[in-house]
Amino acid sequence: MNEKTMVADTLVGINGELTRYGEMITQTENPQLKQTLKQMRNQCETSQEEIYQIARAKGYYVPAAKATREEVDHVRSVLSQG
């Protein structure tokens, strides 16, 4: 397995963890547990950002083109209707 694949796999794993933390945070009633999960999620987000920056620096990840103003306005319109 090469470095690019390992970085990509790491990002996929971290993104999955972030999704699960979000689900757990919204489903718990215990304030202490909720706070602990938020702290863990924040640490996970920090790790994700660090790995993402490494991937960008090494050319392993090229972000999509920025959305146009019209595209942003369209999405905002669609989401505000729901």
The first five atom37 places (N, CA, C, CB, O) and aatype in JSON, in Angstrom:
{
  "aatype": [12, 2, 6, 11, 16, 12, 19, 0, 3, 16, 10, 19, 7, 9, 2, 7, 6, 10, 16, 1, 18, 7, 6, 12, 9, 16, 5, 16, 6, 2, 14, 5, 10, 11, 5, 16, 10, 11, 5, 12, 1, 2, 5, 4, 6, 16, 15, 5, 6, 6, 9, 18, 5, 9, 0, 1, 0, 11, 7, 18, 18, 19, 14, 0, 0, 11, 0, 16, 1, 6, 6, 19, 3, 8, 19, 1, 15, 19, 10, 15, 5, 7],
  "atom_mask": [
    [1, 1, 1, 1, 1],
    [1, 1, 1, 1, 1],
    [1, 1, 1, 1, 1],
    [1, 1, 1, 1, 1],
    [1, 1, 1, 1, 1],
    [1, 1, 1, 1, 1],
    [1, 1, 1, 1, 1],
    [1, 1, 1, 1, 1],
    [1, 1, 1, 1, 1],
    [1, 1, 1, 1, 1],
    [1, 1, 1, 1, 1],
    [1, 1, 1, 1, 1],
    [1, 1, 1, 0, 1],
    [1, 1, 1, 1, 1],
    [1, 1, 1, 1, 1],
    [1, 1, 1, 0, 1],
    [1, 1, 1, 1, 1],
    [1, 1, 1, 1, 1],
    [1, 1, 1, 1, 1],
    [1, 1, 1, 1, 1],
    [1, 1, 1, 1, 1],
    [1, 1, 1, 0, 1],
    [1, 1, 1, 1, 1],
    [1, 1, 1, 1, 1],
    [1, 1, 1, 1, 1],
    [1, 1, 1, 1, 1],
    [1, 1, 1, 1, 1],
    [1, 1, 1, 1, 1],
    [1, 1, 1, 1, 1],
    [1, 1, 1, 1, 1],
    [1, 1, 1, 1, 1],
    [1, 1, 1, 1, 1],
    [1, 1, 1, 1, 1],
    [1, 1, 1, 1, 1],
    [1, 1, 1, 1, 1],
    [1, 1, 1, 1, 1],
    [1, 1, 1, 1, 1],
    [1, 1, 1, 1, 1],
    [1, 1, 1, 1, 1],
    [1, 1, 1, 1, 1],
    [1, 1, 1, 1, 1],
    [1, 1, 1, 1, 1],
    [1, 1, 1, 1, 1],
    [1, 1, 1, 1, 1],
    [1, 1, 1, 1, 1],
    [1, 1, 1, 1, 1],
    [1, 1, 1, 1, 1],
    [1, 1, 1, 1, 1],
    [1, 1, 1, 1, 1],
    [1, 1, 1, 1, 1],
    [1, 1, 1, 1, 1],
    [1, 1, 1, 1, 1],
    [1, 1, 1, 1, 1],
    [1, 1, 1, 1, 1],
    [1, 1, 1, 1, 1],
    [1, 1, 1, 1, 1],
    [1, 1, 1, 1, 1],
    [1, 1, 1, 1, 1],
    [1, 1, 1, 0, 1],
    [1, 1, 1, 1, 1],
    [1, 1, 1, 1, 1],
    [1, 1, 1, 1, 1],
    [1, 1, 1, 1, 1],
    [1, 1, 1, 1, 1],
    [1, 1, 1, 1, 1],
    [1, 1, 1, 1, 1],
    [1, 1, 1, 1, 1],
    [1, 1, 1, 1, 1],
    [1, 1, 1, 1, 1],
    [1, 1, 1, 1, 1],
    [1, 1, 1, 1, 1],
    [1, 1, 1, 1, 1],
    [1, 1, 1, 1, 1],
    [1, 1, 1, 1, 1],
    [1, 1, 1, 1, 1],
    [1, 1, 1, 1, 1],
    [1, 1, 1, 1, 1],
    [1, 1, 1, 1, 1],
    [1, 1, 1, 1, 1],
    [1, 1, 1, 1, 1],
    [1, 1, 1, 1, 1],
    [1, 1, 1, 0, 1]
  ],
  "atom_positions": [
    [[0.86, -1.17, 0.0], [0.0, 0.0, 0.0], [0.91, 1.23, 0.0], [-0.98, 0.0, 1.23], [1.86, 1.32, 0.78]],
    [[0.61, 2.18, -0.87], [1.44, 3.37, -0.94], [0.92, 4.47, 0.0], [1.49, 3.89, -2.37], [-0.17, 4.38, 0.55]],
    [[1.73, 5.49, 0.15], [1.39, 6.58, 1.08], [0.1, 7.29, 0.71], [2.53, 7.59, 1.13], [-0.7, 7.62, 1.58]],
    [[-0.11, 7.53, -0.58], [-1.33, 8.21, -1.02], [-2.57, 7.43, -0.61], [-1.32, 8.41, -2.56], [-3.55, 8.01, -0.13]],
    [[-2.54, 6.13, -0.77], [-3.67, 5.28, -0.39], [-3.88, 5.3, 1.12], [-3.45, 3.83, -0.88], [-5.02, 5.34, 1.59]],
    [[-2.8, 5.27, 1.87], [-2.91, 5.31, 3.34], [-3.52, 6.63, 3.81], [-1.54, 5.1, 3.99], [-4.35, 6.64, 4.71]],
    [[-3.1, 7.73, 3.21], [-3.65, 9.04, 3.58], [-5.13, 9.1, 3.24], [-2.89, 10.18, 2.85], [-5.94, 9.55, 4.05]],
    [[-5.49, 8.63, 2.05], [-6.9, 8.62, 1.64], [-7.74, 7.75, 2.58], [-7.04, 8.14, 0.2], [-8.83, 8.15, 2.98]],
    [[-7.24, 6.56, 2.91], [-7.96, 5.67, 3.83], [-8.11, 6.3, 5.21], [-7.23, 4.33, 3.94], [-9.15, 6.16, 5.85]],
    [[-7.08, 6.99, 5.65], [-7.14, 7.66, 6.95], [-8.22, 8.73, 6.95], [-5.77, 8.28, 7.31], [-9.0, 8.84, 7.9]],
    [[-8.28, 9.52, 5.87], [-9.31, 10.56, 5.79], [-10.71, 9.97, 5.76], [-9.09, 11.42, 4.55], [-11.62, 10.49, 6.4]],
    [[-10.89, 8.88, 5.03], [-12.2, 8.22, 4.99], [-12.59, 7.74, 6.38], [-12.18, 7.04, 3.99], [-13.74, 7.91, 6.8]],
    [[-11.64, 7.13, 7.09], [-11.92, 6.65, 8.45], [-12.27, 7.78, 9.4], [0.0, 0.0, 0.0], [-13.22, 7.67, 10.18]],
    [[-11.51, 8.84, 9.35], [-11.77, 9.99, 10.24], [-13.13, 10.6, 9.92], [-10.66, 11.06, 10.1], [-13.88, 10.95, 10.83]],
    [[-13.45, 10.74, 8.64], [-14.76, 11.3, 8.28], [-15.9, 10.43, 8.79], [-14.87, 11.47, 6.76], [-16.94, 10.95, 9.21]],
    [[-15.71, 9.13, 8.77], [-16.72, 8.23, 9.33], [-16.87, 8.41, 10.83], [0.0, 0.0, 0.0], [-17.98, 8.39, 11.36]],
    [[-15.74, 8.59, 11.52], [-15.78, 8.83, 12.95], [-16.53, 10.11, 13.26], [-14.36, 8.9, 13.53], [-17.34, 10.16, 14.19]],
    [[-16.28, 11.15, 12.47], [-16.96, 12.43, 12.7], [-18.46, 12.29, 12.54], [-16.44, 13.5, 11.73], [-19.23, 12.88, 13.3]],
    [[-18.88, 11.5, 11.57], [-20.31, 11.24, 11.39], [-20.9, 10.54, 12.61], [-20.55, 10.4, 10.12], [-21.96, 10.92, 13.09]],
    [[-20.2, 9.53, 13.1], [-20.7, 8.79, 14.26], [-20.74, 9.66, 15.52], [-19.82, 7.55, 14.51], [-21.68, 9.58, 16.3]],
    [[-19.71, 10.51, 15.7], [-19.74, 11.41, 16.86], [-20.97, 12.32, 16.78], [-18.45, 12.26, 16.92], [-21.65, 12.52, 17.78]],
    [[-21.24, 12.85, 15.6], [-22.42, 13.71, 15.44], [-23.7, 12.99, 15.81], [0.0, 0.0, 0.0], [-24.58, 13.56, 16.46]],
    [[-23.81, 11.74, 15.4], [-25.0, 10.96, 15.73], [-25.1, 10.71, 17.23], [-24.99, 9.62, 14.99], [-26.17, 10.84, 17.82]],
    [[-23.98, 10.35, 17.84], [-24.0, 10.05, 19.28], [-24.31, 11.3, 20.11], [-22.66, 9.45, 19.72], [-25.06, 11.23, 21.08]],
    [[-23.73, 12.42, 19.72], [-23.94, 13.66, 20.47], [-25.41, 14.03, 20.5], [-23.12, 14.82, 19.86], [-25.94, 14.43, 21.54]],
    [[-26.07, 13.9, 19.37], [-27.48, 14.29, 19.32], [-28.39, 13.3, 20.03], [-27.92, 14.45, 17.88], [-29.54, 13.63, 20.35]],
    [[-27.91, 12.09, 20.28], [-28.76, 11.07, 20.87], [-28.56, 10.87, 22.36], [-28.53, 9.78, 20.17], [-29.3, 10.1, 22.98]],
    [[-27.59, 11.53, 22.94], [-27.37, 11.32, 24.38], [-28.02, 12.42, 25.2], [-25.87, 11.26, 24.69], [-28.05, 13.58, 24.8]],
    [[-28.53, 12.04, 26.34], [-29.15, 13.0, 27.25], [-28.22, 13.39, 28.38], [-30.45, 12.43, 27.81], [-28.43, 14.41, 29.04]],
    [[-27.19, 12.59, 28.62], [-26.27, 12.84, 29.72], [-25.33, 14.0, 29.35], [-25.45, 11.56, 30.05], [-24.54, 13.88, 28.42]],
    [[-25.42, 15.12, 30.09], [-24.62, 16.3, 29.73], [-23.11, 16.05, 29.77], [-24.94, 17.43, 30.66], [-22.37, 16.57, 28.94]],
    [[-22.66, 15.25, 30.73], [-21.22, 14.97, 30.82], [-20.75, 14.13, 29.64], [-20.89, 14.25, 32.13], [-19.7, 14.4, 29.06]],
    [[-21.53, 13.12, 29.29], [-21.2, 12.29, 28.13], [-21.24, 13.13, 26.87], [-22.17, 11.09, 28.01], [-20.35, 13.01, 26.02]],
    [[-22.24, 13.98, 26.73], [-22.35, 14.83, 25.56], [-21.13, 15.73, 25.43], [-23.62, 15.68, 25.64], [-20.6, 15.89, 24.33]],
    [[-20.67, 16.31, 26.54], [-19.49, 17.17, 26.52], [-18.23, 16.38, 26.15], [-19.31, 17.85, 27.88], [-17.4, 16.86, 25.39]],
    [[-18.11, 15.19, 26.69], [-16.96, 14.33, 26.38], [-16.95, 13.98, 24.9], [-16.98, 13.05, 27.22], [-15.9, 14.03, 24.26]],
    [[-18.1, 13.63, 24.35], [-18.19, 13.3, 22.93], [-17.85, 14.51, 22.06], [-19.6, 12.78, 22.59], [-17.21, 14.37, 21.02]],
    [[-18.27, 15.69, 22.48], [-17.94, 16.9, 21.73], [-16.43, 17.15, 21.73], [-18.67, 18.11, 22.32], [-15.86, 17.55, 20.72]],
    [[-15.79, 16.92, 22.88], [-14.34, 17.09, 22.95], [-13.64, 16.08, 22.04], [-13.85, 16.94, 24.41], [-12.68, 16.42, 21.35]],
    [[-14.12, 14.86, 22.06], [-13.53, 13.82, 21.2], [-13.74, 14.17, 19.73], [-14.15, 12.44, 21.52], [-12.83, 13.99, 18.91]],
    [[-14.93, 14.68, 19.39], [-15.2, 15.09, 18.01], [-14.27, 16.23, 17.6], [-16.67, 15.53, 17.86], [-13.75, 16.23, 16.48]],
    [[-14.05, 17.19, 18.5], [-13.17, 18.31, 18.19], [-11.74, 17.84, 17.94], [-13.19, 19.33, 19.33], [-11.07, 18.34, 17.03]],
    [[-11.27, 16.89, 18.73], [-9.94, 16.33, 18.51], [-9.87, 15.6, 17.17], [-9.56, 15.37, 19.66], [-8.86, 15.68, 16.46]],
    [[-10.93, 14.91, 16.84], [-11.01, 14.19, 15.58], [-11.0, 15.18, 14.41], [-12.29, 13.3, 15.54], [-10.35, 14.94, 13.4]],
    [[-11.71, 16.3, 14.55], [-11.72, 17.32, 13.51], [-10.33, 17.91, 13.32], [-12.72, 18.44, 13.86], [-9.92, 18.19, 12.19]],
    [[-9.61, 18.1, 14.41], [-8.25, 18.61, 14.32], [-7.36, 17.63, 13.56], [-7.67, 18.86, 15.73], [-6.57, 18.04, 12.71]],
    [[-7.5, 16.35, 13.86], [-6.73, 15.33, 13.15], [-7.08, 15.31, 11.67], [-6.97, 13.95, 13.76], [-6.21, 15.19, 10.81]],
    [[-8.37, 15.43, 11.37], [-8.82, 15.42, 9.98], [-8.2, 16.59, 9.24], [-10.36, 15.49, 9.91], [-7.74, 16.42, 8.11]],
    [[-8.19, 17.76, 9.84], [-7.62, 18.95, 9.19], [-6.12, 18.77, 8.95], [-7.88, 20.2, 10.05], [-5.62, 19.17, 7.9]],
    [[-5.42, 18.19, 9.91], [-3.98, 17.97, 9.75], [-3.69, 17.0, 8.6], [-3.38, 17.43, 11.06], [-2.8, 17.24, 7.79]],
    [[-4.44, 15.9, 8.54], [-4.24, 14.93, 7.47], [-4.63, 15.55, 6.12], [-5.07, 13.66, 7.74], [-3.95, 15.31, 5.12]],
    [[-5.69, 16.31, 6.1], [-6.12, 17.0, 4.88], [-5.02, 17.93, 4.37], [-7.42, 17.79, 5.13], [-4.73, 17.97, 3.18]],
    [[-4.41, 18.69, 5.28], [-3.35, 19.62, 4.87], [-2.14, 18.85, 4.31], [-2.91, 20.48, 6.07], [-1.52, 19.29, 3.35]],
    [[-1.82, 17.71, 4.9], [-0.74, 16.87, 4.38], [-1.1, 16.39, 2.98], [-0.48, 15.65, 5.33], [-0.27, 16.44, 2.07]],
    [[-2.33, 15.93, 2.8], [-2.77, 15.43, 1.49], [-2.7, 16.55, 0.44], [-4.2, 14.87, 1.58], [-2.27, 16.31, -0.68]],
    [[-3.12, 17.74, 0.8], [-3.05, 18.88, -0.14], [-1.61, 19.21, -0.49], [-3.74, 20.12, 0.46], [-1.28, 19.4, -1.65]],
    [[-0.75, 19.27, 0.54], [0.65, 19.63, 0.33], [1.36, 18.64, -0.58], [1.38, 19.72, 1.67], [2.23, 19.03, -1.37]],
    [[1.02, 17.37, -0.48], [1.68, 16.34, -1.28], [0.99, 16.12, -2.62], [1.71, 15.04, -0.51], [1.43, 15.3, -3.43]],
    [[-0.09, 16.85, -2.86], [-0.8, 16.7, -4.13], [-1.68, 15.48, -4.2], [0.0, 0.0, 0.0], [-2.1, 15.07, -5.29]],
    [[-1.97, 14.87, -3.05], [-2.83, 13.69, -3.01], [-4.31, 14.05, -3.12], [-2.58, 12.9, -1.73], [-5.14, 13.22, -3.46]],
    [[-4.61, 15.29, -2.82], [-6.01, 15.72, -2.83], [-6.08, 17.08, -3.49], [-6.6, 15.78, -1.38], [-5.36, 18.01, -3.12]],
    [[-6.93, 17.19, -4.47], [-7.18, 18.46, -5.13], [-8.65, 18.78, -4.93], [-6.8, 18.4, -6.67], [-9.52, 18.04, -5.4]],
    [[-8.94, 19.87, -4.23], [-10.35, 20.18, -3.96], [-11.11, 20.53, -5.24], [-10.44, 21.34, -2.96], [-10.53, 20.92, -6.25]],
    [[-12.39, 20.37, -5.16], [-13.25, 20.74, -6.29], [-13.18, 22.24, -6.52], [-14.72, 20.29, -6.04], [-12.79, 23.0, -5.63]],
    [[-13.55, 22.66, -7.7], [-13.59, 24.09, -8.01], [-14.6, 24.78, -7.09], [-13.95, 24.33, -9.51], [-15.6, 24.19, -6.69]],
    [[-14.31, 26.03, -6.78], [-15.22, 26.79, -5.92], [-16.55, 27.01, -6.63], [-14.6, 28.13, -5.52], [-16.6, 27.22, -7.85]],
    [[-17.6, 26.98, -5.86], [-18.93, 27.19, -6.4], [-19.09, 28.65, -6.82], [-20.01, 26.8, -5.37], [-18.53, 29.56, -6.21]],
    [[-19.87, 28.85, -7.86], [-20.17, 30.21, -8.3], [-21.2, 30.82, -7.36], [-20.68, 30.24, -9.77], [-21.85, 30.11, -6.59]],
    [[-21.35, 32.12, -7.42], [-22.35, 32.82, -6.6], [-23.74, 32.28, -6.92], [-22.3, 34.36, -6.86], [-24.56, 32.11, -6.01]],
    [[-24.01, 32.0, -8.19], [-25.32, 31.49, -8.59], [-25.58, 30.11, -7.98], [-25.42, 31.41, -10.12], [-26.69, 29.82, -7.52]],
    [[-24.56, 29.26, -7.97], [-24.71, 27.93, -7.38], [-24.97, 28.02, -5.89], [-23.46, 27.09, -7.64], [-25.82, 27.3, -5.36]],
    [[-24.25, 28.88, -5.21], [-24.45, 29.08, -3.77], [-25.86, 29.59, -3.5], [-23.4, 30.06, -3.2], [-26.54, 29.09, -2.61]],
    [[-26.29, 30.57, -4.27], [-27.63, 31.13, -4.09], [-28.7, 30.08, -4.35], [-27.84, 32.33, -5.02], [-29.71, 30.04, -3.64]],
    [[-28.48, 29.24, -5.35], [-29.46, 28.19, -5.66], [-29.58, 27.2, -4.49], [-29.06, 27.44, -6.95], [-30.69, 26.87, -4.07]],
    [[-28.45, 26.74, -3.98], [-28.48, 25.8, -2.86], [-29.12, 26.43, -1.64], [-27.06, 25.32, -2.52], [-29.92, 25.8, -0.96]],
    [[-28.76, 27.68, -1.37], [-29.35, 28.38, -0.23], [-30.88, 28.47, -0.39], [-28.75, 29.8, -0.1], [-31.62, 28.29, 0.58]],
    [[-31.33, 28.75, -1.59], [-32.77, 28.84, -1.87], [-33.46, 27.5, -1.65], [-33.01, 29.32, -3.31], [-34.52, 27.43, -1.02]],
    [[-32.86, 26.44, -2.16], [-33.45, 25.1, -2.03], [-33.52, 24.7, -0.55], [-32.62, 24.05, -2.83], [-34.54, 24.18, -0.1]],
    [[-32.44, 24.95, 0.19], [-32.42, 24.54, 1.6], [-33.34, 25.38, 2.47], [-31.0, 24.62, 2.14], [-33.87, 24.89, 3.47]],
    [[-33.53, 26.63, 2.13], [-34.39, 27.49, 2.95], [-35.88, 27.2, 2.72], [-34.1, 28.96, 2.65], [-36.71, 27.58, 3.54]],
    [[-36.22, 26.53, 1.63], [-37.61, 26.17, 1.35], [-38.09, 25.0, 2.19], [-37.78, 25.84, -0.11], [-39.29, 24.86, 2.45]],
    [[-37.15, 24.15, 2.62], [-37.51, 22.94, 3.37], [-37.72, 23.24, 4.77], [0.0, 0.0, 0.0], [-38.03, 22.35, 5.56]]
  ]
}
